[in-house]
Amino acid sequence: MSDNTHMLNSRSVENIVGSLSRLGIHSSATSTSSLRTGILDPTNGDHSNKLAEDVGNLFMNDTISDVTFRVDGCLFPAHKVIMAARSDYFRAMLFGGLRESTEKEIELHDTPVDAFRLLLRYTYTGKISLAQMKESLVIEVLGLAHQYGFIDLEKVISDYLRSTVDIQNVCTILAAANLYSRSDLLSYCFDFADMRAEEVLKTDAFRRLPPDAIELLLQRDSFCAPEIKIFEAIRDWINEHGDESDTYPRIVALLRMPLIELKDLLHTIRPSKFFSADAILDAIQEQAEKNSSELVYRGFLWPNTNVATTSHAMIAEGESEAAIQEGYSHTNQQDDKMTRHVISDTDPGIVIKFNRPFILNNIRLMLFDRDQRVFCSYYVEVGMDQNHLVRVIDRTHYICRSKQNLFFTQRVVKYIRIVGTYCSNSTYFSVAHVEAQYTTEPFTVDPATTLLIPTSNVATIQNNALVVEGVSRLRNCLINGETNTYDWDNGYTCHQVGSGAIAVQLPQAYLIDSLRLLLWDCDDRYYQYYVEVSVDQKNWVRVADKTQEQCRAWQLIRFERRPVVFIRIVGTHNSANEVFHCVHFECPAQRSSPRHSTAEFKV
């Protein structure tokens, strides 16, 4: 497409060629006289451009027309085979055995004449110049393209309308996108309206929204404007739609009454007569009896954008705003570059206050990690006011270090409170960096433990996992993902049988139910071993016992899902020598059918 012009594609040309041939109509593009003019290339036989021109010349040409469409009193000569080649709708109408298939003149009802003329021109030429058209006409053509099954044209118009969205027309385009099932365009309009909700409410186009479209818009948590402003817009919409009183209850029900201040309930809502006295009293009672964490708020939704920055937030409690400063560098973890608080029952912790309510489901922390032996425990609370916060992350029973990627069910948030409960080398809980966002990344969290249930391997260097016990020539080679380049001297981690183990530490606790490891297998030796897991390096649970089996190559282990921070692999026997060798480790297991033989163990 160039300059908003959609061209006839080769597939459509081929369809038309076949259809014209069956009618005995031949394009001048195949004549020898055309070849002699030099217009065509005689070496490749590609005459599609000339054919497209010839087909385009048939538009509004009644010389060989075999059907006429009557639209609002206007007559449009057409050719059945071309209409059928370009549209399944017209193919069914003209060749599907319907009454219209035998008629010379067909009347199309409820069809805007100017839009149909443009659609018919597009049918013959594959061209339409959207930028030269009024918005209302573009939307009418979109409606006809949807009705008659011109899928490519629908997509082109949808993309064009998306590029023209602004405050004044977003509701008009939103209504059209909803009416014609353009989910991509509808989603874009929702996102645009969400960003500037209060301005959108004041537009004439909002007052003209059909009931189903206004319902879709106002029911969104992310359509964030003061609730009293939403009420005023609903009131204006009702005044504009006097003939649709049956829809009023559905529309006014979208108002979140408990979010409206008492003075507005009494002096603005009550005089409107849209709500009964009981409904207003119920809202007042809900305000009085429920705390803020129980109310259904609206918030700003900025997908995959960190809002925990000094542009959108401040540190309300805690030393220094370093954790939300932009331009964070992991190499600059100095004491004066950390946000911290004293670990005590009376300290309020680190509190981040946003300048507006945001919809969040993901918080990322960088804990102090200049020393890999430093461990911390903590919890995170969120809410709309500092006195009524909800705990969404609980890591008080787990050892945590370095990067923390924390997920929770989305909530509207104005405050984040991070409280350290333990640090292995300090009376302070220190955070180098904080990020908060709404992530579109899919995730699953266990509500009982608030732990992530990962689907991808979390025992990786990129995820800040560590090999904390075991001997290797290259540090962390056990979790670097390499499974093809090991040999007699390199590419494995080992420990002396009867002494020590191979151990991996994850940066945070996860709910894990499987793991996979590759035993060194450059000859036919076998190993025996067991695997234990822990969250604190004190209490261990055995999840695999292979001490009585001859194990080689890949090992797939499944067990009942449980919290895991540490994994310890203990070799008990090597048929060739006194050293236990492991090439690769991952959890959860990423494959069930590896290239080598697999031993599977379940507990």
TORZA-949559 format. One record per residue (C-alpha): x, y, z. Coordinates in steps of 0.05 Angstrom, whole numbers, padded with zeros to 5 digits, always signed. Example, Ala and Ser with C-alpha at 12.3 -4.5 7.8 and 13.67 -1.06 7.14 Angstrom:
+00246-00090+00156
+00273-00021+00143
//
This chain:
+00000+00000+00000
+00026+00069-00019
-00006+00135+00000
-00063+00096+00033
-00077+00061-00034
-00091-00013-00034
-00070-00049-00098
-00101-00109-00133
-00059-00169-00112
-00033-00225-00156
-00081-00276-00125
-00141-00234-00144
-00113-00225-00215
-00106-00301-00221
-00177-00311-00197
-00203-00261-00248
-00161-00292-00304
-00191-00360-00291
-00262-00332-00286
-00255-00290-00350
-00227-00349-00388
-00287-00392-00369
-00331-00337-00399
-00290-00335-00463
-00266-00264-00450
-00192-00253-00466
-00150-00194-00445
-00113-00153-00496
-00052-00164-00453
-00041-00229-00490
-00042-00200-00560
+00020-00197-00605
+00008-00124-00620
+00018-00108-00546
+00083-00145-00546
+00107-00105-00606
+00094-00039-00570
+00147-00057-00519
+00099-00049-00461
+00106-00122-00441
+00166-00166-00430
+00160-00225-00479
+00213-00266-00441
+00174-00280-00378
+00101-00281-00398
+00079-00239-00338
+00022-00196-00363
-00013-00186-00297
-00003-00110-00296
-00037-00103-00364
-00092-00151-00343
-00105-00110-00280
-00111-00048-00324
-00160-00083-00371
-00203-00108-00314
-00202-00038-00284
-00229-00010-00349
-00291-00053-00340
-00313-00011-00280
-00381+00021-00294
-00376-00006-00365
-00443-00035-00386
-00418-00061-00453
-00412-00133-00430
-00445-00125-00362
-00489-00183-00341
-00516-00155-00275
-00537-00087-00248
-00538-00066-00175
-00590-00015-00153
-00568+00025-00093
-00611+00081-00067
-00639+00093-00137
-00571+00092-00171
-00553+00037-00221
-00484+00004-00223
-00469-00043-00282
-00424-00100-00262
-00398-00168-00283
-00418-00229-00243
-00353-00266-00253
-00310-00207-00229
-00354-00196-00169
-00352-00270-00152
-00276-00274-00161
-00266-00216-00112
-00318-00233-00059
-00345-00298-00029
-00408-00260-00011
-00422-00242-00084
-00401-00311-00107
-00455-00341-00062
-00505-00289-00085
-00492-00294-00160
-00473-00367-00168
-00500-00401-00106
-00569-00417-00131
-00602-00359-00095
-00658-00318-00127
-00609-00263-00145
-00568-00311-00189
-00622-00307-00243
-00637-00233-00238
-00609-00180-00283
-00620-00124-00232
-00607-00133-00158
-00626-00082-00106
-00580-00074-00046
-00617-00047+00014
-00588-00005+00070
-00526+00009+00029
-00495+00079+00025
-00488+00096-00048
-00421+00134-00045
-00388+00079-00004
-00414+00026-00052
-00386+00064-00112
-00317+00065-00079
-00322-00008-00061
-00342-00027-00132
-00284+00014-00160
-00238-00024-00111
-00268-00090-00135
-00246-00075-00206
-00181-00037-00195
-00155-00059-00127
-00144+00015-00110
-00175+00060-00058
-00147+00127-00034
-00169+00132+00039
-00132+00197+00054
-00176+00234+00005
-00240+00212+00039
-00280+00238+00098
-00276+00196+00160
-00350+00180+00158
-00343+00154+00087
-00282+00112+00105
-00323+00079+00161
-00381+00066+00113
-00333+00031+00065
-00306-00009+00123
-00377-00031+00138
-00388-00054+00066
-00320-00089+00064
-00340-00126+00127
-00409-00143+00100
-00385-00167+00033
-00323-00203+00057
-00266-00160+00029
-00217-00183+00082
-00156-00148+00054
-00193-00083+00048
-00219-00089+00119
-00148-00096+00144
-00123-00036+00103
-00179+00009+00128
-00170-00014+00199
-00096+00003+00196
-00111+00071+00165
-00163+00089+00218
-00113+00069+00272
-00064+00120+00244
-00116+00175+00248
-00141+00164+00319
-00143+00227+00362
-00183+00253+00422
-00241+00278+00379
-00252+00215+00338
-00229+00157+00382
-00300+00141+00405
-00326+00143+00333
-00272+00095+00310
-00281+00052+00372
-00355+00044+00357
-00340+00024+00285
-00286-00025+00307
-00334-00058+00355
-00391-00060+00304
-00348-00092+00251
-00309-00139+00297
-00240-00107+00285
-00209-00130+00350
-00141-00101+00334
-00169-00032+00321
-00215-00037+00381
-00157-00054+00427
-00118+00005+00401
-00176+00052+00413
-00185+00026+00484
-00112+00037+00499
-00114+00107+00470
-00177+00125+00509
-00147+00097+00572
-00088+00144+00567
-00132+00206+00563
-00198+00184+00594
-00219+00250+00624
-00211+00286+00558
-00248+00231+00520
-00308+00239+00567
-00317+00311+00544
-00321+00297+00469
-00384+00299+00427
-00364+00230+00400
-00369+00200+00469
-00441+00224+00475
-00456+00190+00408
-00429+00122+00428
-00479+00065+00421
-00497+00030+00487
-00455-00033+00475
-00393+00008+00460
-00401+00053+00521
-00409-00008+00564
-00345-00039+00538
-00307+00026+00551
-00332+00043+00620
-00328-00026+00650
-00252-00026+00641
-00211-00016+00704
-00160+00020+00660
-00209+00074+00638
-00184+00119+00693
-00219+00185+00707
-00251+00214+00770
-00316+00175+00781
-00356+00240+00786
-00331+00259+00717
-00353+00192+00691
-00422+00204+00722
-00427+00272+00688
-00409+00240+00621
-00462+00186+00631
-00513+00239+00648
-00497+00276+00584
-00500+00211+00544
-00570+00195+00573
-00594+00265+00553
-00568+00252+00483
-00602+00183+00478
-00673+00198+00500
-00701+00143+00455
-00659+00088+00487
-00685+00090+00558
-00685+00014+00563
-00609+00016+00563
-00603+00067+00620
-00600+00016+00677
-00542-00020+00644
-00503+00044+00633
-00513+00076+00702
-00495+00009+00734
-00424+00019+00707
-00414+00077+00755
-00372+00057+00815
-00412+00095+00867
-00368+00080+00928
-00310+00117+00894
-00349+00182+00893
-00339+00231+00950
-00395+00240+01000
-00408+00313+00980
-00416+00293+00907
-00462+00236+00925
-00507+00284+00962
-00504+00346+00919
-00494+00318+00848
-00515+00245+00845
-00578+00250+00888
-00610+00309+00850
-00600+00272+00783
-00654+00221+00802
-00614+00167+00766
-00604+00129+00831
-00651+00112+00887
-00640+00137+00957
-00624+00065+00978
-00570+00059+00925
-00537+00123+00949
-00542+00100+01022
-00511+00033+01002
-00452+00070+00970
-00443+00112+01033
-00445+00050+01077
-00394+00015+01033
-00347+00074+01039
-00354+00073+01114
-00348-00002+01126
-00298-00025+01074
-00225-00007+01073
-00193+00017+01008
-00165-00051+00991
-00236-00079+00983
-00261-00026+00934
-00257-00035+00858
-00214+00022+00834
-00195+00048+00765
-00122+00058+00748
-00075+00076+00692
-00050+00018+00650
+00018+00027+00617
+00037-00042+00593
+00109-00064+00600
+00130+00005+00625
+00167+00016+00691
+00130+00068+00731
+00173+00064+00794
+00215+00123+00773
+00223+00194+00800
+00179+00217+00742
+00119+00180+00770
+00136+00164+00843
+00173+00183+00906
+00203+00147+00966
+00154+00163+01023
+00191+00119+01074
+00263+00095+01072
+00332+00125+01064
+00347+00155+00996
+00309+00154+00930
+00367+00116+00896
+00324+00055+00882
+00277+00092+00835
+00329+00136+00802
+00334+00125+00727
+00400+00103+00697
+00412+00047+00747
+00478+00009+00738
+00490-00058+00772
+00563-00041+00780
+00549+00018+00824
+00522-00015+00887
+00550+00033+00940
+00516+00046+01007
+00496+00116+00985
+00466+00087+00921
+00417+00042+00958
+00348+00053+00988
+00345+00019+01055
+00310+00013+01122
+00326-00014+01191
+00301-00085+01202
+00254-00080+01261
+00181-00091+01280
+00169-00017+01285
+00203+00008+01222
+00153+00024+01165
+00200-00005+01113
+00211+00024+01043
+00147+00058+01017
+00139+00081+00945
+00083+00130+00931
+00059+00140+00860
+00032+00205+00833
-00029+00169+00805
-00060+00100+00812
-00029+00048+00766
-00051-00022+00748
+00007-00068+00766
+00022-00142+00767
+00098-00145+00768
+00151-00116+00815
+00226-00126+00804
+00277-00115+00859
+00353-00115+00857
+00376-00133+00926
+00446-00118+00951
+00490-00171+00919
+00562-00148+00920
+00573-00208+00965
+00539-00272+00940
+00538-00298+01011
+00488-00245+01032
+00417-00270+01038
+00353-00233+01054
+00279-00245+01069
+00223-00195+01058
+00151-00183+01039
+00115-00134+00993
+00048-00099+01003
+00009-00056+00955
-00054-00013+00960
-00089+00053+00948
-00073+00083+01016
-00016+00072+01065
-00061+00047+01120
-00096-00010+01083
-00045-00050+01044
-00050-00121+01017
+00008-00169+01020
+00019-00195+00949
+00090-00223+00958
+00114-00263+01018
+00187-00284+01020
+00194-00284+01096
+00207-00359+01098
+00256-00362+01040
+00328-00341+01028
+00332-00290+00971
+00389-00255+00936
+00403-00210+00876
+00347-00203+00824
+00276-00214+00847
+00223-00219+00793
+00156-00218+00829
+00087-00230+00799
+00018-00223+00828
-00054-00216+00806
-00064-00146+00777
-00085-00092+00826
-00095-00017+00824
-00037+00011+00864
-00016+00078+00892
+00031+00052+00946
+00083-00003+00948
+00113-00024+01015
+00175-00068+01017
+00193-00094+01085
+00257-00132+01099
+00252-00184+01155
+00323-00212+01153
+00391-00198+01125
+00449-00245+01137
+00503-00192+01146
+00467-00127+01167
+00413-00096+01209
+00391-00059+01145
+00350-00085+01087
+00378-00053+01024
+00349-00047+00954
+00392-00023+00897
+00336-00017+00846
+00260-00024+00841
+00216-00031+00780
+00140-00036+00778
+00099-00049+00716
+00040-00084+00685
+00072-00141+00646
+00038-00175+00587
+00083-00235+00597
+00039-00295+00616
+00051-00323+00686
+00021-00368+00739
+00025-00353+00813
+00004-00398+00870
-00043-00356+00913
-00027-00394+00977
+00049-00381+00975
+00051-00322+00926
+00106-00360+00890
+00114-00362+00814
+00104-00429+00780
+00154-00423+00723
+00148-00457+00656
+00217-00439+00630
+00284-00458+00661
+00301-00412+00720
+00367-00445+00737
+00407-00402+00688
+00463-00352+00692
+00417-00300+00660
+00368-00310+00717
+00424-00300+00768
+00425-00372+00791
+00491-00396+00820
+00529-00461+00827
+00548-00455+00901
+00581-00523+00910
+00620-00568+00863
+00685-00564+00823
+00691-00543+00750
+00742-00510+00704
+00692-00457+00684
+00648-00426+00738
+00574-00439+00730
+00584-00484+00669
+00531-00530+00699
+00477-00477+00684
+00505-00443+00622
+00459-00482+00576
+00515-00518+00538
+00502-00592+00528
+00543-00610+00466
+00615-00589+00476
+00637-00627+00539
+00694-00676+00536
+00742-00713+00584
+00771-00648+00612
+00719-00593+00604
+00645-00577+00607
+00624-00612+00671
+00619-00600+00746
+00639-00653+00795
+00650-00674+00868
+00686-00730+00904
+00640-00788+00919
+00631-00791+00994
+00649-00718+01004
+00609-00656+00986
+00558-00647+00931
+00538-00606+00871
+00491-00550+00892
+00453-00496+00855
+00421-00434+00887
+00363-00398+00853
+00358-00323+00867
+00288-00330+00894
+00239-00384+00914
+00198-00417+00859
+00146-00472+00860
+00181-00529+00823
+00156-00599+00805
+00211-00625+00758
+00284-00620+00741
+00331-00649+00689
+00405-00663+00690
+00456-00691+00642
+00507-00739+00671
+00576-00742+00638
+00572-00798+00586
+00635-00799+00543
+00641-00874+00559
+00595-00929+00584
+00602-00915+00659
+00541-00908+00703
+00526-00866+00765
+00483-00870+00827
+00459-00808+00864
+00403-00772+00900
+00373-00702+00896
+00349-00657+00953
+00317-00589+00954
+00312-00534+01007
+00289-00463+01017
+00339-00445+01073
+00399-00493+01067
+00379-00523+01134
+00318-00566+01121
+00326-00612+01061
+00275-00656+01026
+00296-00714+00982
+00259-00711+00916
+00297-00766+00878
+00334-00828+00901
+00375-00863+00847
+00424-00897+00895
+00402-00966+00874
+00399-00954+00798
+00450-00952+00742
+00441-00882+00714
+00470-00854+00650
+00463-00790+00608
+00398-00751+00615
+00357-00756+00678
+00286-00730+00683
+00258-00724+00753
+00187-00706+00772
+00160-00694+00842
+00103-00661+00879
+00106-00586+00868
+00141-00550+00926
+00180-00486+00942
+00252-00490+00920
+00313-00445+00928
+00370-00495+00934
+00380-00560+00896
+00434-00609+00919
+00457-00667+00876
+00496-00719+00915
+00533-00773+00877
+00540-00839+00914
+00575-00882+00862
+00613-00879+00796
+00628-00946+00762
+00694-00919+00733
+00725-00878+00790
+00709-00839+00854
+00684-00774+00822
+00612-00756+00805
+00605-00714+00741
+00546-00673+00718
+00545-00633+00653
+00479-00595+00655
+00423-00578+00703
+00355-00545+00693
+00290-00535+00731
+00235-00541+00714
+00251-00594+00662
+00246-00566+00591
+00244-00630+00551
+00216-00699+00564
+00252-00733+00505
+00325-00713+00504
+00375-00737+00453
+00404-00790+00500
+00368-00843+00539
+00324-00815+00595
+00316-00842+00664
+00253-00816+00697
+00240-00816+00772
+00176-00796+00807
+00163-00787+00881
//
